Every structure is written in C-alpha cells, then in structure tokens.
C-alpha cells in the first residue's frame, strides 16, 4: 500500500501552520486589521508562509505590521515508533 502524499509530507516535518497577520489599512494607516492564514508548512523555515508574505508585500496595499506564527507537527516522535514484533492469528 502506498502512503498518501499528505501523510508523506507529515513524515517529512510538515505540519499545520497558523499565522496571525496584523496589517495597516491603506486608507486609515492608524488602524490595524487581522488576517488569519493556515497552511501545511515545513518547520522551521516556513517556505509557504514566506512565499505568501512576499506575495502580500508585492501585491497588496495594506503594509504588514506584525506576524505571529504557531506550528503543530501532526506526527510527533512520541506518537511514531517502529514495531518490533508482529503476531499472526489464524
């Protein structure tokens, strides 16, 4: 049986990443707005988040104020272990 691409990515270290992005409104720069972004990304480099923030800065008018990131590995070492013995019941 072949593992799904999503499961393989989890084994490679990808996990659910949530970024809370605070940005200034273009017409009212003294006001901050919140945007929440979620994607499966690779810890600790966060390549997908970096691409998204680069797109934001290049294409959108609201300048970034702050970004807070939370990451959860879906498979942790304590949850993943090799099986040492296998029993067959007939």
C-alpha positions in Angstrom: 0.0 0.0 0.0 1.4 3.4 -1.0 1.1 6.2 1.6 -0.8 9.3 0.6 1.1 12.4 -0.4 -0.3 14.2 2.7 0.9 11.5 5.0 4.4 11.5 3.5 4.6 15.3 3.9 3.7 14.9 7.6 6.6 12.5 8.0 8.9 15.0 6.3 8.1 17.5 9.1 5.2 19.4 7.5 2.5 20.5 10.0 -0.4 22.8 10.3 0.9 26.4 10.4 -1.3 29.3 11.5 -0.1 32.9 11.0 -1.9 35.8 12.6 -1.1 38.8 10.3 -1.6 42.3 11.5 -1.6 44.9 8.8 -2.4 48.6 8.4 -5.4 49.6 6.4 -4.3 51.6 3.3 -6.9 54.4 3.7 -6.5 54.5 7.5 -2.9 53.7 8.5 -3.5 54.3 12.2 -5.9 51.2 12.2 -4.8 47.6 12.3 -6.7 44.7 10.7 -6.2 41.0 11.4 -5.9 38.3 8.8 -5.5 34.6 9.7 -3.6 32.3 7.3 -3.4 28.5 7.6 -1.5 26.0 5.5 0.6 22.9 5.9 4.2 24.2 6.0 7.7 23.0 6.9 9.1 24.0 10.3 11.4 26.0 11.0 11.9 27.6 7.6 8.2 28.1 6.7 8.7 28.3 2.9 4.9 28.6 2.1 4.4 31.3 4.6 7.4 33.2 3.3 6.1 33.0 -0.3 2.7 34.2 0.9 4.2 37.2 2.8 6.4 38.1 -0.2 3.2 38.0 -2.4 1.4 40.2 0.2 4.2 42.8 0.2 4.5 42.8 -3.6 0.8 42.8 -4.5 -1.4 44.1 -1.7 -1.7 47.7 -0.4 -2.0 47.0 3.3 1.5 47.2 4.8 2.4 44.4 7.3 2.7 45.4 11.0 3.3 42.1 12.7 3.1 38.3 12.1 2.6 35.7 14.8 3.2 32.1 13.8 2.1 28.9 15.5 3.1 25.4 14.2 1.9 22.0 15.2 3.6 18.8 13.9 0.9 16.4 13.3 3.1 13.3 13.9 5.4 13.6 16.8 8.3 11.3 17.8 6.3 10.1 20.8 3.5 9.0 18.5 5.6 7.3 15.8 7.5 4.2 16.7 8.7 1.1 14.9 7.0 -2.2 15.6 9.5 -4.7 17.0 7.3 -7.8 16.9 4.4 -8.9 14.7 1.9 -11.7 15.6 -0.2 -13.5 13.1 -3.5 -15.0 14.4 -5.3 -17.6 12.4 
